[in-house]
């Protein structure tokens, strides 16, 4: 099944975004979706880890190095 979406004129593979975020050691599972014309990402923590804002910012910075700007969830 293809999980490609078109958002603001860009074709985006949601699984590619999920894969990048799941590389983080504190993220067990990531799910990218389009909600209200925005790209959003839901994450599940690894084990008993509590995900902080700083951890999410680090993950976002890492994603910015690997993905195009229009593939970064808000």
Secondary structure, DSSP 8 states (H G I E B T S, - for coil): ---EEEETTEEEEHHHHHHHHHTSTTEEEEEEEEETTEEEEEEEESTT----HHHHHHHHHHHHHHS-GGGS--
